[in-house]
Structure formats: structure tokens, C-alpha cells
Amino acid sequence: MTPEDNLLQKPQTGGIHVNADIIRLALIGLAYFATNKIALLFPDAERVLAAVWPAAGVGLAALLLSPRTSWSRVLAVIFMAGNIANLITGRPLLNSLCFMTANCLESYGSAWLITRWCGENVRFNKTREMSALVCAATLANAASATVSSTFAFMIGIGAFKTYWLTWWVADGLGLLIVTPVIVSWCLTGSIPKQFRFGQFIETVCFYGVMILCAFFIFHTDFGTLYIGLYPFLLFAVISWGALRLNVTTIASSTLILAIIAVTGENVSAGPLLWGGDTPQERLLIAQLFISILAATGMFLSASLTETRNAAKTIKDSEERFRALIEQAPEAIVVFDADLGKIVTANPAAERLFGCSQDELLIGGPQRFYTQSQPDGHAVEDSMAENNQRMLAGEIVKTERSIRTADGRDLICELHLVRLPSESGRLVRGSFLDITERRESEKKIEETAWRLELATASASLGVWDWNVKDNVMIWDDQMMALYGHTRQTFSGGIEAWQNCLHPDELEATWEDCQSALRGESDWNYEFRIIRPDGVVRWIKANGEVLWGQDGSPIRMLGINRDVTDSKETEKLLKEKEFLFRESQQAAMIGSYKCDFIAGKWESTEVLDTIFGIDADYDRSIQGWLRIVHPDDRDTMDRYLMEEVISNHKTFSKEYRIIRQNDGEILWLDGRGKAEFDNDGTILSLLGTIQDITERKKAENEKAKLEAQLHQAQKMESIGSLAGGVAHDFNNKLSVILGYAQLAQMVAGSGSNIHSHLQEICKAAESSADLTRQLLAFARQQTITPKILDLNKTVTGMFKMLNRLIGENIHLDWQTKSDLWPIKFDPSQIDQILANLCVNARDSISENGKISIETENSTIDESYITRYPDVLTGDYVKIALSDNGCGMDKDTIDRIFEPFFTTKEEGKGTGLGLATVFGIVKQNNGIINVYSEPGVGTTFTIYLPRYRGKFEEIEPERATIPTPRGLETILLVEDELAILNMAAMTLTRQGYTVLSANSSTEALRLAQEYAGRINLLITDLIMPEMNGKKLSHALQSLNPQLKSIFMSGYTADVISQHGVLEEGVNFIQKPFLLPDLAFKVRKALDCT
């Protein structure tokens, strides 16, 4: 408890907390006021001052019991209480103020002196504290007595000497007697903590004897006993109390003695037998007697208390030491160094040596030592050296190998210390069993050796950094990692920083600081530069050790050279990048399907292919939902039957519906399944590639192959047609020519004429068949003209109506301002005739055929579907019917030559093939759309002609055929045709020079004296072709005009330039009127 707590506990009144400091100060003031008033009741002989001034003791005790910080408040309270008491007693205000000032100075000076000398926790149970109190009662009191006596002398209330002496003794008694009573009672109390009844009776007796003796000495009523003649008997009584009781009792009894003394008649009325003639002298002698008695008793009590406390301390120390020895875990023996015999031993020694204490006391500890000792010396030599060092005052620490009484071999750490003794030869030996520690250390050393070997093998460097002292320790492997030696590495964090690559310094140090702040672990990779300039990658791991205040004290860990792994990692990253980029470029994604968990994982590329994000359901069913509905059952069966049941490698092409846009993609899935020992599938790992473009390419390839096959078929037919066309056309020319000549001779009314007419029809039909074969083979000889398609179709309208029959309505819809085209009109006839015939045949009864024309522009969007089409302006003609229509398989084959769906004998299979060939020959486009039961539409796009448009009048086919008188040179290697043509031309009035070869033609031209007006020559002949013959004859006759004729195909003819603009040409077989018109036209042309 604090002094304040002893003066007053903090009370609570009515639930309101009262400030303890205020109450304490109030109690101090009340005590000072009361003692002041009581003291004034017992003045000195001259009625000036009190014989004993207890208020001085109260003031000093109040300061000693209060903290120094409150002394000013305590002194203020004392000053006020004293002035109030003085004023109530009748003292003048000025006197009171001066006297209380002296009293306060006295209290403060005494308290300052005592606390300065003895500290603040003063109990007056020590001689030092009593000495300080005596000094305060004499020296500090003398100062206050001087102040007060000077003032009393100045105002004339007393002599300076008398006043000073009385003040000094009275206040000294107050300080010396009252202060210890208050302090001791407040801090310790008079009743001991362990109360004994006998001690209580002795205390009561002591108080009784002291009171009786005081009355006998200081009161006249007891003088008859003559005890007053022996006042020094009180010293015996006070010595009794000092020896047997405590300071509190002595202080209290002295206070009682003083009270009895100052109230006794002998002091004022005397006589005191030991001296004093006047009351003042007797009072002074009594005061001095009481002071000496009190000082003697309290000094003696304090001294004895210190002695008892010291003895108790020694006893407690001995008991603690004994308990420490007895309870010590190490074995402790005390032996005589000269005799070599154990004097005492603790229980731990009995356990260590394996025998009782009696057995230990038989001899010394050396009898347990083995011959082989850890230090390598003989036992006797080692003991002699250790004893010499120990007896010289040195504490010896060594190790001993012992064999205990029960046969155990131990290693002990031995501490030898010389003990204080009369002989100075007693030694305390402490044996600590370190056998397990040594074995552990041995294992640790082996482990450390293995660790060092492992770190060296793994290139691990160990480091230890003392953060506070900035001392860094590296092992040899660390030195090797950084390329340093013990001489080149100075230690400290700066030396390590100097090894870092400049680009790594800031980031590495910041990461290290983060670890020191406890924000992260030290696990970092950085580059260093060795002294030889080589750059290496280091991986550092470390741990921070923290002090009790939470600050880092050490940091230790390992370093490892990871340069090779970094290079490998770099290569792996590059390969991963290339692999990822190649997968991205090839649209190949990877996956792993865990069948146990029912989940699958995928790469970013595969997620892109599937069109899914990270939140997609990655279960097996989630994957099946991506698969195209038409392929789900197939894929499910394939997985179960082939991959899972038969343990086959997954390899399948299938379709999916991309989830983000619904597009259908073709995928090529491959994978390897993993099975457990029971054959249960565990996982499937593989790749998936988007092969949509490949599938499109394959389909396009198949389409192109089909087209190539078609082209090859057409080429074969074309080659066949071209191969027979020349000879066939020549034969037909002869048949037609002679049949027509015979008709001319026979006359129109005869039966022979009608027979000849049938021959002409058959020949013309055969010629048409030849033209059709050449048309779909795109080898037909054509004469393109600039046409208005609307007028051309209009000219055919009546013929088409007759062709389709009356039960079918022909609808003609045109758009005005149609662009011109450059086309052979006869080919337009062929196209419309063939399409109308096919439309007619598709209509079972009544129906409708529509023909539409309009301008059309083909852009990029169209050619994405038809890549072989060129963009530009076209004239479109569409022919639609509401017939039976066609399915897809039929549509795919309609342009094949000789393919027909008509009954046998109803079609040749060349109609649509001819249309297709004509359109393609003229760089046009043909499309067909048909639905079974709905009808068919053929749409043809013919290129727009952008040259100058001139209206072409149709040739007239009027009879009679034109005649002439000009000379014609006719050249033909086929003799039958030559004769037939010569006869025809002669009948028309011309002079004909016939030649069977080019050589004969040249001869005739040179020999003929007249003018040759026209050359009609076969184009392809032996020796010289018709083109060259024409050039040769024109060199002789520049005005010579030429007509070329041939039964060959258009590609053969075009090689000779005959089909060029302005060249006269007639295709075999031809009708005789056609020949006549062609001749007349050529001759009339200027």
C-alpha cells in the first residue's frame, strides 16, 4: 500500500466517489490543528512555548507519508491549520504567520534531509534512517528555532537564547518522538502479521512498566517510592523493549513517556534530583533526558532490527541455497581438495552416480572417472591442473567421462568452484549429464556434414545476416556462387548489394525490406554479376528472426544458382509460345477430361473454338451439348463402344455448334485414354482442331473434281465430236448438195422430189446433231453479232409458241433499256429452244412458261458463292416453268451430256448440255433453281457489250437465190464436194474454175487469162491451207475476195484466223441457197 492508502482508504458515501487526496489533506490539517492545540495546553515554565511540540512530528510525518509531488499542498494545509489554531488560542496574526513559516520550513527541511539521505520509503527501522531523523531534529530544527527566536526577540516576547533553546528542544522532541510513531503505525502497525499471544503479553507488560516508571519519576505523588532517584532505570526498560519488541512499540512508549513527563509536577515544580535549579532548567534537563532515552531506544531497536533482518536474510539465503542445491537438476558434490573426499552431495548426485549419499561420502568423485577422458589427458594430470586453477580462484569448466556405480558410461560437464571455508580447500563440483547432448551434437555434426555435402552437391549457399550489427556470414558455397573468396568479400549488406546486377538492385532490396517489415517471405530471384563479369541467376530463400520488441535481429537462408533452369525455363516459354501460337494459328486446342470427377479442362484456343468462357459447364454433358445434335448419338456411341470399351485411341471428326454465335464447325478430335488396372477409364488427354476450312476445301475439291470429271467427259465427247465433225460434215455436204441438185432437176411436183426432200431433212437433222455436240463441247463455230436481246427473243416468239404447244401459256416479260450483248443469234435460238422443250416436257397437262429479261450487276457478295464468276454488268434472261421440278441429285447432273430423265427415245440428253456449253463459250453464267412439284427456273447472265451498238438487220431468206456472172476459183480437196459446189455455182450463172488442191489452184490462177473475182476454198487442205492460198493469190490479184469453208470445229478453225471480224466463212454442211447467198454477199461487199 502507498502512504496515501495507509492514511486513508478511498471511501464511498452515498454512491458518490470522494477524492482521496482531499480527504487525506483534510485529515492532515485536522491532525496538525489538534496536536497544535493540545501542545499549547502544556506550556513551558514561562508560559511561552510548549514543552514538547508534537505538531512538528505531525508535519514531518505528513510529508514523509506523502509523495513529493504533493508536498506543496501538504505544507499549505499545515500552514493554514497552524494559523487557525494559533489565532483561536489568542496569538496575534503576525506572530502566528511568522511562527508557522518557521514550522513549515522546519518540516520541509527535515523531510528533504531524510529523503535525500535515505530515500522516500522511510520506516525508521534502520540506524541510517534514525541518524537522519536525529540530524533533522537537531540541524533542520536549529534553523527553524533561529528564525522563530529572532522574530520573538524582535517583537519582545522572549529572550533569544531562552526562546531558541526551548523551541529547539521542544520541536526536536516532537520530531524525534512523534514522527516515528506516526510513520511506523501507518506503514507497519504494532501488531505483527504472525500474532503470538506471549509476545502480546510481553508488550502489555512493557507498556505497564514504562508508564509506572514515568509516573514515579515525573509525578510527586509517587516520590515516596524513591524510584525517581534512579531515572536511568528507564534505559533498562527501553533496552528491554528494543531487544524484545519493535520500533513501533519503542516509539509509542517514548511518546507516552514524554506526555507523562510534560504533565508531571516535578518538571515545573521539581525538584528533579539529577539537576535543575529553575523550572526552565529542569524542563530542559527533562527534555534532554527524554530525547536521549528516545534516541537510545530507537537506535537500539533499529540496530537490533537490522541485525535480526540480516540474520533472517542469511538464514533465508542459506535455506534457499540449500533448497537450490537439493532441488538442482545437476549433481552437486562438495569435497575436500586435500583429502579428495566428498563432504556432502545432493540427491541429483546420488541419481547420477547410482549410489546413496553414504556411499558417496566414502571417497572422492575421482573414483568414478574413466581412464579415457574427453580432453585426452590422464585423469591424475587433468585433476591436478584443474585443482591448481580452481584453488587460485578460477572457475574451472571441463568434461569428464564417468562410469557410475550401476555401470552406466556417461559424459558429464563439470564445474569446479572453491567454496569459502576456514581451510580454503573445500570445492563444489557440479556434474551435468551431457551424454545425450553429446550424442545429439554428434548427430548434428553428422547431419551438418551431410547438409554441407548436400548443399555443395546442390550448389546451395548458406548465409546469415545479423541485421542489428550488419554482419553477414557466407559459407564456402556462397563464396563460390558469387565468385568471391574470404579475402574479397568484406561482409555486410553493402558487400552483397555490390554483387547485384544494376537492373535488379532496387527491386531486390525492396523485396528484402518487405521481408524485414514482416510483409512477405524472402523468396526472390535476381541476377548477380561476378567479379569476372559473368552474370548468373540466383534464387534466394530466407527467414527473419525477430526480437522481443518485434524488430528483426537476424535473417538467414540459402542461395541457389538457377541460371541453367532459367535458360531452360526461357526455352520452355519460347517453345510454349511457339506451341501456343502454332495451336492458335492452326486452331488446335488441348483438353484433359477427368472421367472420375466428370469434368474437363481446356486451353484458351479450345475455348475460342467452342465459343465458351470460363464459367461454362465443363461436365461430360456440357461437352455433348456443344456437339451438333445430329452427331451426339454417334459421338456418345463412339466414346462408349470404341474408346472406353475397346480401349481405342480417340480419333473422330464431328460437328459442333459454336456457343457464342451458333455457327456450325467441323472438328478433328484426337486423344489418348488412360485406364486403371481394372480397365476403368480415368482420363482422356488430347487435342481438337477446327477443320471447318479444310472440310470446305474438301467439299470444294470434290466439287472441282466433279467439275473436272464433267469437263473431261465433255472434252472427251468434244474430242470425239471434233474428230468426226470434219468428215461427217463433208459427207453431209455431199448428201445435201446432190439431193438439192436432184430436186432442182426433178421438179417440185414429182414423187422423186418428195423423196429427195426427206433425204435433205435427214441430212439437216444430222447436221443439227453435229452442231449440238460441238455446242456443248464449246467447239461450235459461231458468228457473234451485237444484239438487243429483247428483239432477238421477240423474233423467236412465234416459233417458241409452236414448239411448246397450245396447252402451255408462254409469258413474255421484258425490261426496257436492256444493255446490248455480243452473241451469235443462232445460239440464242438454241438456248431458248432447248430450255422451252425441257420446260414443255416437265409439264404434264396445262402449264405456264415465263421468260424474263433485265439488266443485272454481279458484285463481290455473289462471287463468294460462285468463285469462278467475274464481277460486272450482265443481261439476265430467266426461263421459269411450273412443271414437275427436280430434286437435288437431278440438278447436280442435268448438264451432263447424254443424261436424261425422259423415256427412252424421247430425248438425247444433249439439250441442256448444249445450253451449258453455249453459255460458257460466251463467258456467261447459268444457274438453276428447282423444287419437286413446284417448278424450275433457269437464270442465264450474258456479259454486257460496251462497244458501239449498230442495229443488225436480219438476213433475208427469199427465193430465188441470187445469181451472178463473175468468175469463181473453187478449191476443195474433197472431190465430191468440189463437183457438187461447182455444179451449184454454174447453175447460178457463175464461171467456175475447179481445183482439187492448192497447187492446182495456183496454177489455174496463173494460167487463167481473165479476172478471177472470188476465191472459195476449203480451209484445211494438204500442202497449203486456205488462208495461205488466199494470201498467195491476193499477191497476184489484190482485188480478189475470199470465202472459206470447213467442216472442222471452231477451235481448229480459229487457229487460222478465219473467225475474225470481217472474214467470210461458211460451215459445212451447208445448203445450196446458203452458199449462193454467201457468194453474192461476198461479191457485192465493197
DOVEXRO-670678 format. One record per residue (C-alpha): residue in one letter; x negated, y, z negated. Coordinates in pm, whole numbers, plus 50000, padded with zeros to 5 digits. Example, Ala and Ser with C-alpha at 12.3 -4.5 7.8 and 13.67 -1.06 7.14 Angstrom:
<nodes>
A487704955049220 S486334989449286 
</nodes>
This chain:
<nodes>
M500005000050000 T498895035650067 P498565061049787 E501755077649904 D503615044449889 N502385039749529 L503575073949425 L506985069449576 Q508695043749795 K510895058050067 P514395057249916 Q517685058850097 T520545077949942 G523985075750084 G522625061550405 I520575093350465 H516835088750502 V514875112150270 N511455123950379 A508945105950155 D506365133650186 I508785159750049 I509695137449753 R506035129849687 L505185166749680 A508175173549455 L507035146749210 I503505160949211 G504885195749140 L507125182548862 A504275162848703 Y501955192748718 F504645215548572 A505395190948287 T501745184948188 N501125222348204 K503995229547967 I503045201047734 A499435212347715 L500485247447623 L502235233047315 F498845223747172 P496655254447200 D493155258347071 A492325273446734 E492665308646868 R495895300847048 V494285309447382 L493855276147561 A494955240247516 A492505216647352 V492965191647638 W494205203047983 P495935172048135 A497185192648433 A493615192948565 G493675154848577 V497095155148742 G495895178849014 L492745158449086 A494695125549085 A497275140449323 L494545149449572 L492765115849539 L496025097349596 S496945118549898 P495435117950246 R493015145950317 T495365160050580 S497965168150310 W495585183950054 S496615218850154 R500275211050083 V499395193949754 L497325224049640 A500165247549734 V502605226949525 I500165226349231 F499665264049260 M503405270649257 A504185246248973 G501425260248753 N502515296248806 I506115287148726 A505025270048402 N502815299948303 L505505325348376 I508085305648176 T505615303647885 G505245341347893 R501945346848060 P501595376948282 L501825371148657 L498325383948730 N496825361548462 S498755331948592 L497695337848950 C494015340848854 F494045310248628 M495925288648887 T493495299449154 A490685286648932 N492595254448860 C493205248049235 L489535254549313 E488635230449035 S490945203049173 Y489795207849531 G486115209149437 S486365178049219 A488305158649488 W485845169549759 L482845158949546 I484275124749454 T485465115849806 R482255128849956 W480245106149725 C482485075349701 G484875076949991 E488625080749980 N489685047449827 V488655055849468 R489855033149185 F487295042448911 N486315006048863 K482755012248978 T479925030648800 R479345051649113 E482935063849100 M482685070948725 S479455090148783 A481195110849049 L484065117648806 V481665128948533 C479915151948779 A483265166448880 A484295170848515 T481085189548445 L479875206948762 A483115214848950 N484785222548618 A481935245948524 A482585265948840 S486285269748768 A485525278048399 T483185305448514 V485855320548742 S488565319548478 S486285331648192 T485075360948398 F488645371548462 A489585366348091 F486645387547983 M487565414748234 I491135417648107 G490065414247744 I491905383247635 G488825364947506 A485095363647472 F483375349847783 K481335323347600 T484135310447385 Y486625311347669 W484235294647912 L483285267047667 T486855259447568 W488025259147937 W485135237548041 V485675211747766 A489495211247788 D489605208148168 G486695183648156 L488665161647917 G491705164348146 L489665154148446 L487785126848265 I490745111148081 V493935118148277 T492635112648631 P491545076048580 V494825068048403 I496975080948690 V494785066648966 S494365032448807 W498035029448721 C499135039849069 L496675017649254 T496274987049031 G498564988148728 S497704974948383 I499354941048423 P497124916148612 K498544896848906 Q497984863848728 F499544872048390 R498284853248084 F500074855447750 G496864855047549 Q495474884247741 F498704903047680 I498464897547302 E494854908947309 T495814940747498 V498554948747245 C496104943646960 F493564965947128 Y496074994047163 G497154989746799 V493604991046661 M492735021046876 I495845040346762 L495245032246394 C491635042846406 A492605075046581 F495125083746312 F492645075746035 I490065098346191 F492105128346309 H495005129746055 T494555139545691 D497335116145571 F495095086745636 G491935101845493 T492165082045170 L491065051545359 Y487755067545432 I487745054145783 G487315089645903 L483845087845757 Y482975063046029 P484385077046360 F481775058646557 L483685026846485 L485765037446783 F482825029047004 A483054993346884 V486764993046959 I486275008547302 S483484983447371 W485854955647283 G488364968547540 A485654973747801 L484354938247757 R487704920847745 L490144943147930 N490194965148244 V489575001348335 T493265009748328 T493544998947967 I490415018647866 A491625050048044 S495075046947888 S493725041347537 T491385070947570 L494315092847676 I496265081247370 L493225088847154 A492995123947296 I496685130247235 I496305119246869 A493175139946830 V494595172746959 T497675168646741 G495725159746425 E495315183246138 N491625176346095 V490795192846426 S492355225846334 A492385224045952 G489455199145918 P487055192345777 L485525168446030 L482875150645832 W480465149446128 G480295187146154 G482035219946240 D482475249146010 T485125267146212 P488205253846387 Q486645262046724 E483515242546637 R485495213446503 L487685213246817 L484645214447038 I482985186146845 A486205165646868 Q486445172547239 L482845162447297 F483355131247087 I486425121247286 S484615128747615 I481605107647519 L483835079847390 A485955080247706 A482915081547935 T481225053647741 G484275031347753 M484985037148119 F481355034448228 L481025002448027 S484304988948170 A483314998348525 S479894982748481 L481344950848340 T483994950448614 E481264953148876 T479344925448703 R482394903248687 N483234911449051 A479654904049156 A479684871348965 K483034862749115 T481714871749460 I478694849649408 K480874821849279 D483294825649570 S480374826749808 E478934795449657 E482284778449679 R482714789650037 F479184778450117 R479814745049954 A483114741450136 L481384751750456 I478714725750403 E481204699250301 Q483534706350590 A480874713650850 P481124691151157 E477354687851182 A475374665950945 I473554687450686 V470884673950451 V468694692750203 F465314676750145 D462054684549972 A459364691550229 D456574678949997 L458294647449879 G460064640850207 K463144630950015 I466744640950072 V468164660549777 T471784663649896 A473854656550204 N477364664150326 P479984638750436 A479164645350803 A475624633150730 E477004601050585 R479054595750901 L476184604551131 F473574582550968 G476044554550897 C475404551450521 S476584565950188 Q475074596250018 D473404574149759 E471664555350038 L470664588050199 L469094600849876 I466724571049865 G464364586250120 G463954613550379 P465554617950721 Q462354607050897 R463124571050830 F465884573351092 Y463604587751363 T462614565351652 Q459084564051790 S460104578452127 Q461184614452082 P462624638552343 D459644662452310 G457184634152392 H455134638252069 A454554612951794 V457004615651509 E454354624151247 D452704651251456 S456024666751552 M457224666751187 A454004682651062 E454184710151322 N457844717151252 N457314718250873 Q454454742650913 R456574765851131 M459564762850902 L457634769450580 A456204800250748 G459764814150764 E460614804151119 I463884787451203 V462954755951389 K465154741451658 T464264707751803 E465754674751913 R465444641051752 S466204605951865 I467534585951573 R468724550951505 T471444550551241 A471834525750962 D474564508251156 G472334505251466 R473514533651687 D470974552251902 L471714589251906 I470174621752023 C470584650051772 E469894687051784 L468024695551463 H467854729851296 L465364733651008 V465624763350770 R463674768950446 L466004774750152 P465284798849865 S464104778649567 E461594780349284 S459194757949467 G460004772749806 R459794737749953 L463484729549994 V464584726150355 R468034724850508 G468284702650808 S471344704051036 F471824674051265 L474264678351556 D475044647551763 I474444657952126 T474324622952271 E477484628052477 R476364662752573 R473024649552695 E474764622152891 S477154648253033 E474234671053116 K472534641953286 K475684635253485 I475984672353558 E472384673053676 E473054643353897 T476224659954021 A474364692554074 W471684673854264 R474314656954477 L476084690354519 E472854706954622 L472214678654865 A475794681654995 T475624719455027 A472314716455209 S473754689955440 A476894710655497 S474904743055524 L476734757355223 G475014785655042 V475904792954677 W475854828554543 D476544845354208 W477064882654170 N477014899453828 V479364928153905 K478564949353599 D474774946553630 N474824944254014 V472574913854015 M473124889154297 I471594854354289 W471294832654600 D470264796754624 D467814784254886 Q470564775455130 M471954810855112 M468494823955191 A468304800455489 L471764810855612 Y470834847655610 G467244842155729 H465714856355410 T463204844855153 R462844852854784 Q460384879754881 T462544896655148 F465854895754960 S465894921554681 G469224911254526 G472194933654452 I475264941054659 E473394966254876 A470974939754997 W473904917955104 Q475614947355276 N472454954055474 C472794919055622 L476304925655758 H476954933956120 P477734971456150 D481114963956304 E482024941456009 L480724962755719 E483784984155645 A486424956755678 T484334930955487 W483604954455199 E487264964855178 D488294928255157 C485714922654884 Q487034952854693 S490564939454728 A489424907054562 L487754926754281 R491024945654227 G492834912454196 E494964919354505 S493774889354704 D491394859954703 W487944863254856 N488334842455166 Y486884860655464 E484934855655785 F482384880755907 R479244884156115 I475714889755991 I472504899856160 R469464880156053 P466084897156028 D465134881456363 G468164898056526 V470264866456561 V473984872056498 R475794844656306 W479364839956184 I479764833855808 K482804821355620 A482804832555256 N484884818754969 G484654833054622 E486314836454286 V486334865954048 L485764861253675 W487474887053456 G486544901853121 Q488814905552822 D489624941152926 G490764928953268 S487784942253457 P485734919953693 I482464908253544 R481274881853790 M482034869554136 L480704836654263 G481314813954557 I479874798154869 N478954808555225 R479054786155529 D477714791755879 V480734788156110 T479114801056429 D479454767856608 S483064763756502 K483724799756609 E482314792256952 T484374760456964 E487414779856847 K486784805657118 L486544778357381 L489684762157243 K491504795257255 E490354800457611 K491484765257702 E494734770657517 F495164803357701 L494444786958034 F496684757657942 R499444781157829 E499064803258134 S498934773358366 Q502034759358198 Q503644793458231 A502654795958597 A503784760458668 M506794764258438 I505734734058235 G506864733557874 S505844709557599 Y508054693057340 K508004669057048 C511124650656944 D511254636056593 F513864608256604 I513654602256229 A514574638256147 G516754641256458 K515014673656558 W512804685456842 E510274713056880 S509414731857196 T506934756757332 E507784791957441 V507684781557806 L510204753657747 D512464777657556 T512324800457859 I513204771558090 F516114761457865 G517164797857817 I517324794157438 D515984813257140 A514534802556806 D517984798456645 Y519214772356893 D520404738756757 R517374716356813 S519054683456744 I519314654856995 Q522884665157069 G521714700757112 W519364688857385 L522074668157553 R524284699257561 I521654716057779 V521704686858025 H524094690858317 P527424673658238 D527084651458546 D523694638958422 R524394634858047 D525634599158056 T522784589358287 M520204605458058 D521764590357747 R521674555457901 Y518144560958030 L516894570557685 M518624541657509 E518034513957764 E514714522657924 V512714543857677 I513954532057337 S514934496157410 N512274486957666 H509534510057533 K509004525457874 T507374558657941 F509884586757980 S509854598658342 K513054612858480 E514314640958699 Y517574656458587 R519534688358593 I520254713058314 I522424743758271 R520214772258154 Q521884785457842 N521314822757883 D522624826958237 G524324793858329 E522014787058625 I521564750758723 L517924739658723 W516174707558820 L513654694358565 D510994667558571 G510704652858222 R507794631358114 G506894617757774 K505264590957564 A507244574857282 E505754563956950 F507174533556769 D506584518356427 N505714482156361 D509384472356371 G509834487756713 T511844517156582 I511194548656779 L509564575956575 S508894604056817 L508684613957181 L505964637657295 G505764651357645 T506274679057899 I509124692758104 Q508584711058434 D511004733058620 I511094717258968 T514054736959097 E511994753559367 R510424720459457 K513864704859485 K514964733459704 A511824728759912 E512514691359936 N516084697960042 E514844723760290 K512234699160407 A514884672560453 K516984697560642 L514004707860854 E513144671460914 A516714665661024 Q516454695961249 L513124683161378 H514674649561439 Q517524666761618 A515074687661817 Q513084656861901 K516244639362016 M517194669362222 E513654671762353 S513774635162448 I517114639862622 G515844672162773 S512744654662893 L514934627363038 A517244652663194 G514374673263323 G512694642363459 V515694631363667 A517124665763741 H514894672764045 D515514640264221 F519144638964116 N519804674164229 N518114667164563 K520324636564617 L523404656264519 S522374684164753 V522264659665044 I525604644064947 L527344677264905 G525804692065217 Y526634664265455 A530084659465301 Q530844696065361 L529454694165718 A531614663965782 Q534614683165653 M533874710665898 V533844685566186 A536844665266070 G539164693666014 S541364700665716 G544374680065825 S542764646365869 N542574617565624 I538774618165653 H538784653965529 S540564643765210 H538144615265156 L535244638665206 Q536874662564957 E536804635364688 I533134629264765 C532454666464715 K534344666364384 A532374636864252 A529114653064360 E530094686064195 S531084667363874 S527714650063877 A526024683763923 D528014697763625 L526904668263412 T523294675563506 R523754712363413 Q525244702363077 L522284680262998 L519944708363088 A522054733262890 F521884715962551 A518184708762624 R517854746462684 Q516314739963026 Q519254752563230 T518354777363498 I520134809563413 T520574843463568 P521204867963282 K523264898963352 I524234928763136 L527824921363029 D530734936062844 L531834905162652 N535444917062632 K535704919563013 T533984886363063 V536394868462826 T539364886562978 G538344873763320 M538464838063185 F541774841563002 K543984825563269 M541584797063324 L541404790462947 N545224790462919 R545464764363193 L542664744663017 I544344742162673 G547934736462794 E551284752362728 N551844737762378 I548954757962236 H549074795462198 L545854814162287 D545474845962081 W543004872362205 Q541854899261956 T539204924162062 K537474954061909 S536794984162126 D533364998862195 L531734964962199 W527954965662241 P526604951562572 I524814918162590 K522454903062844 F523774868562927 D524424845463220 P528194848263282 S528404811663374 Q527064802863029 I529794823662864 D532244802963071 Q530604770962950 I530714781762584 L534374791862585 A535464762262793 N533744736962568 L534974753262245 C538564756062374 V538564719762487 N537374708162143 A539954730461973 R542684716962202 D541714681062124 S541824687861746 I545464699761768 S547914671161774 E551024689561896 N551724726661887 G548994749461761 K547084781461796 I543614791361914 S542284826161832 I539364843862000 E537934875061828 T535084897861925 E533444925961730 N530134942561658 S528134928861361 T524884937261188 I522904909961010 D520854921560708 E518494905960455 S521294890860246 Y522344869360543 I518904856260628 T518364844060268 R520894816960359 Y519634813160717 P515874819160712 D515454812361088 V517704841961175 L516364876461262 T518004907661125 G519554932261370 D522654940861570 Y524744913461729 V528014909761916 K530154884061741 I532624861061911 A534684837761692 L536974809961808 S539364795161548 D541974767961559 N544484753261319 G543714717761414 C542794687861202 G539484702361084 M536284683560994 D534594670660682 K531004679160582 D529464647860731 T531064655061066 I529994691461057 D526404680460997 R526414660561326 I528664679861566 F525744695061759 E524044661561814 P524054651062178 F526434622762260 F528044624961914 T531814625061942 T534814617561724 K537094612862023 E538294580062153 E536094561062394 G536364575662741 K537844608462609 G534554626962553 T530884626562648 G529514641362325 L527754668962521 G530224697662486 L529164712462150 A525534702462212 T525714723362534 V527174752862339 F524464750062076 G521734748162342 I523084778762533 V523314799662214 K519804790562103 Q518414795462453 N519644831562437 N518324837662079 G521794837361931 I523304823061613 I526134797861581 N527924788661256 V530834765761194 Y533334765160908 S535944738060881 E538264722360629 P540094689760689 G543794696560758 V543224734060782 G541234740261098 T537874750861233 T536134783661314 F533064786661539 T531264820261497 I528614829961756 Y526314860161729 L524754871862057 P521914897462045 R522834933062135 Y521294946462459 R519734980962405 G518674988562764 K520545008463033 F524004994363098 E525184991063459 E528594977163548 I528204944963747 E530894937463995 P531774900864030 E530754883064350 R533474876764591 A534134841364699 T536184849365009 I536294827365322 P534994827065586 T531384825165480 P529164852565611 R527264847265934 G524144861966094 L521764862566390 E518434865966206 T515564841366219 I515044820065912 L511984798965828 L513324768865626 V510704748965428 E511714716965232 D509674685965158 E512874665165122 L513744657865487 A517464651065428 I517924684365256 L515874701565526 N518074687965805 M521314694865614 A520334730765538 A519114736665896 M522404724266038 T524414746365797 L522444777765877 T522514770766251 R526314767366237 Q526374801766073 G524574816866374 Y521034818866243 T517894808266427 V516264782066206 L512574772266211 S512344739766004 A509134728865832 N508654697765614 S505574711965435 S503864744665355 T501114737565605 E503624732565885 A505404764365775 L502234784765806 R501564770166148 L505104778166272 A504904813466138 Q501634819366316 E502814803866642 Y506264819966647 A506234849866876 G509354865866737 R510104881166397 I510954859166105 N513484877365881 L513854853265588 L511904825265421 I513964798065244 T511554774565068 D511554747364806 L509694759964502 I507814728564406 M506024711864700 P502794693064758 E499774712364890 M501204747064820 N504234757664615 G506874780564747 K505654811364558 K502204809664712 L503644802065054 S505734833565028 H502714854364940 A500754839465228 L503504846465483 Q504064881565350 S500424888865423 L501314882165789 N504744898465769 P505154923065483 Q508874927265560 L509524890265510 K512204882865249 S512334850565047 I514864827064883 F513554799864653 M515444767764582 S514704739564338 G516244710364159 Y513754712863868 T514584725263517 A514374761463410 D511124757563213 V509344743463520 I510784769963746 S509944798363502 Q506264788763520 H506284800363882 G507874833963805 V510944827264020 L513404835263740 E512064870363704 E514274900563770 G514914906864145 V513814872664273 N516334853764492 F516864818264369 I519444790864428 Q519664759764212 K520054725564370 P522534710864433 F524404739364594 L527494742864812 L527044753865171 P529144785365123 D526964794464824 L523894791065046 A525504812665316 F526374839765066 K522864838664910 V521254842065261 R523464870665361 K522834888565035 A519054884765067 L519034897365429 D521284926765352 C519234937565046 T517054967965124 
</nodes>
